[in-house]
Amino acid sequence: MRFATLLIAYCALSTGASAGIVSVTVVDKEGKPVQDAVVVVSTTARGQPKVPLPMAITIDQEKMRFIPPVSLAPVGARVTFVNKDPWEHHVRGSAAGLAQFSSTGGFELRLDGKPEGKPAKTAEITADKAGPVLLGCHIHGSMRGHMYVTDSPWAQRTTPEGLAVFDDVPDGPAQVRVWQADQLIDLPLQAVTVGANPARATVQLQVVPRRRRV
Ligand SMILES: [Cu+2]
């Protein structure tokens, strides 16, 4: 009896009776797929993804780069910066995009170099405000990275194919927001309807993202 009840509950969750697929493709100005864009799906319906975003993430400083170059963090997440280089980094974070010209918030972290044979130095912040954050280093002007802080639990980075697929967004109207580091002007939100058929959206940037150093 108890098993049957559980089974029914499980089926209700897994058959997609109340949740559906949102598939978003991000392309650049020339129509090519864009990796590491952030896609956020917002809905007023209640619910949570089956796999929630991690509440603790790590951003490494290694060989003068932020790794990963684009991080995704839910509001309230603990973000640990780890300096794996043998020299000092003075990491700063500030609101990215047009907001960077008016924002006074942000953070600064001094991270000593990793001594040989010893653990790397770390510093922590809490991702407290939704939106993109530009990461840099006061000492090394070439260092550039981003962290996107999301207040919706449905958020993903695009794959090399430019894809973000959400398979459990509650049925009903939803909005798709796309952010990409080189797209400084906010793109318009796209409305989708989640239901029995997969909702598909293609979002085109107004720019061609600059290539990352590898
Ligand atoms: Cu540095």
py3Dmol code that shows the C-alpha trace and the ligand (Angstrom):
import py3Dmol

protein = """\
ATOM      1  CA  MET A   1       0.000   0.000   0.000  1.00  0.00           C
ATOM      2  CA  ARG A   2       2.721   2.353   1.024  1.00  0.00           C
ATOM      3  CA  PHE A   3       4.787   1.324  -1.954  1.00  0.00           C
ATOM      4  CA  ALA A   4       1.847   1.957  -4.286  1.00  0.00           C
ATOM      5  CA  THR A   5       1.425   5.448  -2.885  1.00  0.00           C
ATOM      6  CA  LEU A   6       5.095   6.157  -3.403  1.00  0.00           C
ATOM      7  CA  LEU A   7       4.943   4.751  -6.893  1.00  0.00           C
ATOM      8  CA  ILE A   8       2.037   6.992  -7.831  1.00  0.00           C
ATOM      9  CA  ALA A   9       3.853   9.994  -6.398  1.00  0.00           C
ATOM     10  CA  TYR A  10       6.959   9.063  -8.348  1.00  0.00           C
ATOM     11  CA  CYS A  11       5.035   8.656 -11.588  1.00  0.00           C
ATOM     12  CA  ALA A  12       3.376  12.033 -11.132  1.00  0.00           C
ATOM     13  CA  LEU A  13       6.816  13.567 -10.855  1.00  0.00           C
ATOM     14  CA  SER A  14       8.499  11.655 -13.617  1.00  0.00           C
ATOM     15  CA  THR A  15       5.919  11.482 -16.391  1.00  0.00           C
ATOM     16  CA  GLY A  16       6.045  15.202 -16.906  1.00  0.00           C
ATOM     17  CA  ALA A  17       2.428  15.642 -15.924  1.00  0.00           C
ATOM     18  CA  SER A  18       3.200  19.062 -14.537  1.00  0.00           C
ATOM     19  CA  ALA A  19       6.597  19.888 -15.959  1.00  0.00           C
ATOM     20  CA  GLY A  20       8.035  20.107 -19.413  1.00  0.00           C
ATOM     21  CA  ILE A  21      11.081  20.767 -21.542  1.00  0.00           C
ATOM     22  CA  VAL A  22      12.546  24.135 -22.405  1.00  0.00           C
ATOM     23  CA  SER A  23      15.293  23.958 -24.999  1.00  0.00           C
ATOM     24  CA  VAL A  24      17.259  27.115 -25.721  1.00  0.00           C
ATOM     25  CA  THR A  25      19.867  27.611 -28.426  1.00  0.00           C
ATOM     26  CA  VAL A  26      22.175  30.615 -28.273  1.00  0.00           C
ATOM     27  CA  VAL A  27      23.863  31.807 -31.463  1.00  0.00           C
ATOM     28  CA  ASP A  28      26.088  34.775 -32.144  1.00  0.00           C
ATOM     29  CA  LYS A  29      25.577  37.604 -34.613  1.00  0.00           C
ATOM     30  CA  GLU A  30      26.840  35.344 -37.393  1.00  0.00           C
ATOM     31  CA  GLY A  31      24.593  32.456 -36.417  1.00  0.00           C
ATOM     32  CA  LYS A  32      27.310  30.312 -34.843  1.00  0.00           C
ATOM     33  CA  PRO A  33      26.629  28.469 -31.551  1.00  0.00           C
ATOM     34  CA  VAL A  34      27.804  30.231 -28.405  1.00  0.00           C
ATOM     35  CA  GLN A  35      29.317  28.306 -25.508  1.00  0.00           C
ATOM     36  CA  ASP A  36      29.219  29.548 -21.910  1.00  0.00           C
ATOM     37  CA  ALA A  37      26.267  31.853 -22.344  1.00  0.00           C
ATOM     38  CA  VAL A  38      23.999  31.700 -19.315  1.00  0.00           C
ATOM     39  CA  VAL A  39      20.358  30.789 -19.868  1.00  0.00           C
ATOM     40  CA  VAL A  40      17.890  31.494 -17.070  1.00  0.00           C
ATOM     41  CA  VAL A  41      14.283  30.332 -17.176  1.00  0.00           C
ATOM     42  CA  SER A  42      11.923  32.193 -14.859  1.00  0.00           C
ATOM     43  CA  THR A  43       8.477  31.015 -13.948  1.00  0.00           C
ATOM     44  CA  THR A  44       5.931  32.062 -11.381  1.00  0.00           C
ATOM     45  CA  ALA A  45       4.922  28.431 -10.891  1.00  0.00           C
ATOM     46  CA  ARG A  46       6.156  26.702  -7.811  1.00  0.00           C
ATOM     47  CA  GLY A  47       8.649  23.903  -8.065  1.00  0.00           C
ATOM     48  CA  GLN A  48      12.294  23.029  -8.022  1.00  0.00           C
ATOM     49  CA  PRO A  49      14.512  21.293 -10.543  1.00  0.00           C
ATOM     50  CA  LYS A  50      15.333  17.655  -9.865  1.00  0.00           C
ATOM     51  CA  VAL A  51      18.992  18.604  -9.726  1.00  0.00           C
ATOM     52  CA  PRO A  52      19.380  21.878  -7.858  1.00  0.00           C
ATOM     53  CA  LEU A  53      22.265  24.241  -8.509  1.00  0.00           C
ATOM     54  CA  PRO A  54      25.120  23.670  -6.047  1.00  0.00           C
ATOM     55  CA  MET A  55      25.139  26.069  -3.092  1.00  0.00           C
ATOM     56  CA  ALA A  56      28.927  26.030  -2.997  1.00  0.00           C
ATOM     57  CA  ILE A  57      31.186  26.594  -5.993  1.00  0.00           C
ATOM     58  CA  THR A  58      34.908  27.042  -6.533  1.00  0.00           C
ATOM     59  CA  ILE A  59      36.687  29.412  -8.884  1.00  0.00           C
ATOM     60  CA  ASP A  60      40.379  28.668  -9.359  1.00  0.00           C
ATOM     61  CA  GLN A  61      43.079  31.126 -10.277  1.00  0.00           C
ATOM     62  CA  GLU A  62      45.520  29.116 -12.306  1.00  0.00           C
ATOM     63  CA  LYS A  63      48.112  30.204 -14.878  1.00  0.00           C
ATOM     64  CA  MET A  64      46.671  33.735 -14.784  1.00  0.00           C
ATOM     65  CA  ARG A  65      43.163  32.603 -15.614  1.00  0.00           C
ATOM     66  CA  PHE A  66      39.868  32.144 -13.811  1.00  0.00           C
ATOM     67  CA  ILE A  67      38.711  28.550 -14.089  1.00  0.00           C
ATOM     68  CA  PRO A  68      35.998  28.066 -15.121  1.00  0.00           C
ATOM     69  CA  PRO A  69      35.901  31.292 -17.151  1.00  0.00           C
ATOM     70  CA  VAL A  70      32.149  31.553 -16.520  1.00  0.00           C
ATOM     71  CA  SER A  71      30.711  30.311 -13.229  1.00  0.00           C
ATOM     72  CA  LEU A  72      27.080  29.962 -12.281  1.00  0.00           C
ATOM     73  CA  ALA A  73      25.933  30.447  -8.696  1.00  0.00           C
ATOM     74  CA  PRO A  74      22.507  30.666  -7.083  1.00  0.00           C
ATOM     75  CA  VAL A  75      21.835  33.614  -4.787  1.00  0.00           C
ATOM     76  CA  GLY A  76      23.180  32.690  -1.368  1.00  0.00           C
ATOM     77  CA  ALA A  77      25.853  30.327  -2.674  1.00  0.00           C
ATOM     78  CA  ARG A  78      29.275  30.185  -1.062  1.00  0.00           C
ATOM     79  CA  VAL A  79      31.958  30.995  -3.620  1.00  0.00           C
ATOM     80  CA  THR A  80      35.513  29.938  -2.833  1.00  0.00           C
ATOM     81  CA  PHE A  81      38.427  31.436  -4.751  1.00  0.00           C
ATOM     82  CA  VAL A  82      41.504  29.217  -4.829  1.00  0.00           C
ATOM     83  CA  ASN A  83      44.863  30.624  -5.904  1.00  0.00           C
ATOM     84  CA  LYS A  84      46.839  27.767  -7.438  1.00  0.00           C
ATOM     85  CA  ASP A  85      49.530  30.055  -8.829  1.00  0.00           C
ATOM     86  CA  PRO A  86      52.775  30.534  -6.891  1.00  0.00           C
ATOM     87  CA  TRP A  87      52.304  34.306  -7.038  1.00  0.00           C
ATOM     88  CA  GLU A  88      49.783  36.650  -5.462  1.00  0.00           C
ATOM     89  CA  HIS A  89      46.423  37.563  -7.010  1.00  0.00           C
ATOM     90  CA  HIS A  90      44.294  40.456  -5.909  1.00  0.00           C
ATOM     91  CA  VAL A  91      40.883  39.350  -7.152  1.00  0.00           C
ATOM     92  CA  ARG A  92      38.108  41.860  -7.583  1.00  0.00           C
ATOM     93  CA  GLY A  93      34.465  41.382  -8.492  1.00  0.00           C
ATOM     94  CA  SER A  94      32.039  44.031  -9.689  1.00  0.00           C
ATOM     95  CA  ALA A  95      28.674  44.145 -11.401  1.00  0.00           C
ATOM     96  CA  ALA A  96      29.198  43.402 -15.098  1.00  0.00           C
ATOM     97  CA  GLY A  97      27.643  44.944 -18.178  1.00  0.00           C
ATOM     98  CA  LEU A  98      26.231  48.439 -18.122  1.00  0.00           C
ATOM     99  CA  ALA A  99      25.652  48.158 -14.371  1.00  0.00           C
ATOM    100  CA  GLN A 100      29.410  48.270 -13.831  1.00  0.00           C
ATOM    101  CA  PHE A 101      29.383  52.013 -14.523  1.00  0.00           C
ATOM    102  CA  SER A 102      26.951  52.790 -11.738  1.00  0.00           C
ATOM    103  CA  SER A 103      27.572  50.078  -9.190  1.00  0.00           C
ATOM    104  CA  THR A 104      29.627  50.720  -6.105  1.00  0.00           C
ATOM    105  CA  GLY A 105      29.313  47.223  -4.674  1.00  0.00           C
ATOM    106  CA  GLY A 106      31.580  44.305  -5.313  1.00  0.00           C
ATOM    107  CA  PHE A 107      34.409  42.625  -3.465  1.00  0.00           C
ATOM    108  CA  GLU A 108      38.175  42.442  -3.272  1.00  0.00           C
ATOM    109  CA  LEU A 109      40.186  39.435  -2.175  1.00  0.00           C
ATOM    110  CA  ARG A 110      43.904  39.271  -1.595  1.00  0.00           C
ATOM    111  CA  LEU A 111      45.185  35.780  -2.260  1.00  0.00           C
ATOM    112  CA  ASP A 112      48.815  35.021  -1.539  1.00  0.00           C
ATOM    113  CA  GLY A 113      50.650  32.685  -3.894  1.00  0.00           C
ATOM    114  CA  LYS A 114      50.621  28.979  -3.229  1.00  0.00           C
ATOM    115  CA  PRO A 115      53.804  27.959  -1.445  1.00  0.00           C
ATOM    116  CA  GLU A 116      55.479  24.932  -3.004  1.00  0.00           C
ATOM    117  CA  GLY A 117      54.233  21.710  -1.416  1.00  0.00           C
ATOM    118  CA  LYS A 118      51.611  23.547   0.668  1.00  0.00           C
ATOM    119  CA  PRO A 119      47.855  23.920   0.190  1.00  0.00           C
ATOM    120  CA  ALA A 120      46.611  26.758  -2.028  1.00  0.00           C
ATOM    121  CA  LYS A 121      45.352  29.956  -0.405  1.00  0.00           C
ATOM    122  CA  THR A 122      41.610  30.427  -0.467  1.00  0.00           C
ATOM    123  CA  ALA A 123      39.080  33.181   0.209  1.00  0.00           C
ATOM    124  CA  GLU A 124      35.295  33.084   0.310  1.00  0.00           C
ATOM    125  CA  ILE A 125      32.419  35.330  -0.567  1.00  0.00           C
ATOM    126  CA  THR A 126      28.662  34.841  -0.608  1.00  0.00           C
ATOM    127  CA  ALA A 127      26.847  35.426  -3.889  1.00  0.00           C
ATOM    128  CA  ASP A 128      24.266  37.820  -2.498  1.00  0.00           C
ATOM    129  CA  LYS A 129      22.923  39.728  -5.490  1.00  0.00           C
ATOM    130  CA  ALA A 130      21.491  38.338  -8.713  1.00  0.00           C
ATOM    131  CA  GLY A 131      23.180  39.304 -11.956  1.00  0.00           C
ATOM    132  CA  PRO A 132      26.496  39.063 -13.761  1.00  0.00           C
ATOM    133  CA  VAL A 133      29.737  39.768 -11.917  1.00  0.00           C
ATOM    134  CA  LEU A 134      32.941  40.706 -13.709  1.00  0.00           C
ATOM    135  CA  LEU A 135      36.046  39.138 -12.181  1.00  0.00           C
ATOM    136  CA  GLY A 136      39.459  40.667 -12.544  1.00  0.00           C
ATOM    137  CA  CYS A 137      42.788  41.031 -10.805  1.00  0.00           C
ATOM    138  CA  HIS A 138      44.345  44.298  -9.672  1.00  0.00           C
ATOM    139  CA  ILE A 139      47.828  42.939 -10.323  1.00  0.00           C
ATOM    140  CA  HIS A 140      47.256  41.204 -13.656  1.00  0.00           C
ATOM    141  CA  GLY A 141      45.161  43.273 -16.033  1.00  0.00           C
ATOM    142  CA  SER A 142      44.764  40.409 -18.510  1.00  0.00           C
ATOM    143  CA  MET A 143      42.834  38.254 -16.042  1.00  0.00           C
ATOM    144  CA  ARG A 144      39.143  38.258 -16.822  1.00  0.00           C
ATOM    145  CA  GLY A 145      36.326  35.987 -15.762  1.00  0.00           C
ATOM    146  CA  HIS A 146      32.636  36.075 -14.947  1.00  0.00           C
ATOM    147  CA  MET A 147      30.251  34.732 -12.391  1.00  0.00           C
ATOM    148  CA  TYR A 148      26.526  34.824 -13.025  1.00  0.00           C
ATOM    149  CA  VAL A 149      24.379  34.863  -9.895  1.00  0.00           C
ATOM    150  CA  THR A 150      20.877  33.578 -10.529  1.00  0.00           C
ATOM    151  CA  ASP A 151      17.705  33.972  -8.505  1.00  0.00           C
ATOM    152  CA  SER A 152      15.934  31.303 -10.561  1.00  0.00           C
ATOM    153  CA  PRO A 153      16.814  27.651  -9.889  1.00  0.00           C
ATOM    154  CA  TRP A 154      16.565  26.969 -13.636  1.00  0.00           C
ATOM    155  CA  ALA A 155      19.852  28.251 -14.955  1.00  0.00           C
ATOM    156  CA  GLN A 156      22.519  26.642 -17.127  1.00  0.00           C
ATOM    157  CA  ARG A 157      25.594  27.460 -19.158  1.00  0.00           C
ATOM    158  CA  THR A 158      25.345  26.612 -22.828  1.00  0.00           C
ATOM    159  CA  THR A 159      27.259  23.656 -24.232  1.00  0.00           C
ATOM    160  CA  PRO A 160      29.762  23.996 -27.110  1.00  0.00           C
ATOM    161  CA  GLU A 161      26.715  23.471 -29.348  1.00  0.00           C
ATOM    162  CA  GLY A 162      25.115  26.570 -27.809  1.00  0.00           C
ATOM    163  CA  LEU A 163      22.437  24.498 -26.088  1.00  0.00           C
ATOM    164  CA  ALA A 164      20.761  24.665 -22.690  1.00  0.00           C
ATOM    165  CA  VAL A 165      18.033  22.099 -22.115  1.00  0.00           C
ATOM    166  CA  PHE A 166      15.828  22.138 -19.024  1.00  0.00           C
ATOM    167  CA  ASP A 167      13.695  19.049 -18.680  1.00  0.00           C
ATOM    168  CA  ASP A 168      11.588  19.873 -15.651  1.00  0.00           C
ATOM    169  CA  VAL A 169      10.228  23.399 -15.845  1.00  0.00           C
ATOM    170  CA  PRO A 170       6.684  23.670 -14.414  1.00  0.00           C
ATOM    171  CA  ASP A 171       3.946  23.864 -17.040  1.00  0.00           C
ATOM    172  CA  GLY A 172       2.684  27.279 -17.958  1.00  0.00           C
ATOM    173  CA  PRO A 173       4.176  30.555 -19.125  1.00  0.00           C
ATOM    174  CA  ALA A 174       7.891  31.125 -18.556  1.00  0.00           C
ATOM    175  CA  GLN A 175      10.492  33.644 -19.580  1.00  0.00           C
ATOM    176  CA  VAL A 176      13.906  32.947 -21.031  1.00  0.00           C
ATOM    177  CA  ARG A 177      16.765  35.293 -20.278  1.00  0.00           C
ATOM    178  CA  VAL A 178      20.168  34.950 -21.931  1.00  0.00           C
ATOM    179  CA  TRP A 179      23.355  36.552 -20.698  1.00  0.00           C
ATOM    180  CA  GLN A 180      26.744  36.448 -22.405  1.00  0.00           C
ATOM    181  CA  ALA A 181      29.902  38.219 -21.294  1.00  0.00           C
ATOM    182  CA  ASP A 182      30.457  40.218 -24.495  1.00  0.00           C
ATOM    183  CA  GLN A 183      26.807  41.148 -24.919  1.00  0.00           C
ATOM    184  CA  LEU A 184      26.764  44.338 -22.839  1.00  0.00           C
ATOM    185  CA  ILE A 185      23.250  45.420 -23.715  1.00  0.00           C
ATOM    186  CA  ASP A 186      20.607  43.192 -22.134  1.00  0.00           C
ATOM    187  CA  LEU A 187      18.788  41.011 -24.641  1.00  0.00           C
ATOM    188  CA  PRO A 188      14.991  41.082 -24.606  1.00  0.00           C
ATOM    189  CA  LEU A 189      13.327  38.313 -22.619  1.00  0.00           C
ATOM    190  CA  GLN A 190      11.677  35.583 -24.657  1.00  0.00           C
ATOM    191  CA  ALA A 191       8.327  34.212 -23.600  1.00  0.00           C
ATOM    192  CA  VAL A 192       7.725  30.481 -23.906  1.00  0.00           C
ATOM    193  CA  THR A 193       4.887  28.201 -22.910  1.00  0.00           C
ATOM    194  CA  VAL A 194       5.875  25.027 -21.115  1.00  0.00           C
ATOM    195  CA  GLY A 195       3.599  22.076 -21.684  1.00  0.00           C
ATOM    196  CA  ALA A 196       3.339  18.669 -23.298  1.00  0.00           C
ATOM    197  CA  ASN A 197       5.431  19.748 -26.292  1.00  0.00           C
ATOM    198  CA  PRO A 198       8.988  20.942 -25.748  1.00  0.00           C
ATOM    199  CA  ALA A 199       9.247  24.722 -25.732  1.00  0.00           C
ATOM    200  CA  ARG A 200      12.048  25.865 -28.014  1.00  0.00           C
ATOM    201  CA  ALA A 201      13.708  29.232 -28.256  1.00  0.00           C
ATOM    202  CA  THR A 202      16.667  30.506 -30.233  1.00  0.00           C
ATOM    203  CA  VAL A 203      18.355  33.607 -28.935  1.00  0.00           C
ATOM    204  CA  GLN A 204      20.775  35.533 -31.118  1.00  0.00           C
ATOM    205  CA  LEU A 205      23.461  37.774 -29.656  1.00  0.00           C
ATOM    206  CA  GLN A 206      24.144  41.144 -31.245  1.00  0.00           C
ATOM    207  CA  VAL A 207      27.872  40.447 -31.037  1.00  0.00           C
ATOM    208  CA  VAL A 208      30.461  37.822 -31.942  1.00  0.00           C
ATOM    209  CA  PRO A 209      32.081  36.862 -28.622  1.00  0.00           C
ATOM    210  CA  ARG A 210      35.805  37.305 -28.492  1.00  0.00           C
ATOM    211  CA  ARG A 211      37.708  34.063 -28.529  1.00  0.00           C
ATOM    212  CA  ARG A 212      39.152  32.826 -25.309  1.00  0.00           C
ATOM    213  CA  ARG A 213      42.820  32.263 -24.914  1.00  0.00           C
ATOM    214  CA  VAL A 214      43.544  28.571 -24.556  1.00  0.00           C
TER     215      VAL A 214
END
"""
ligand_1 = """\
1
CU
Cu 46.480 38.255 -10.478
"""
view = py3Dmol.view(width=600, height=400)
view.addModel(protein, "pdb")
view.setStyle({"model": 0}, {"cartoon": {"style": "trace"}})
view.addModel(ligand_1, "xyz")
view.setStyle({"model": 1}, {"stick": {}})
view.zoomTo()
view.show()
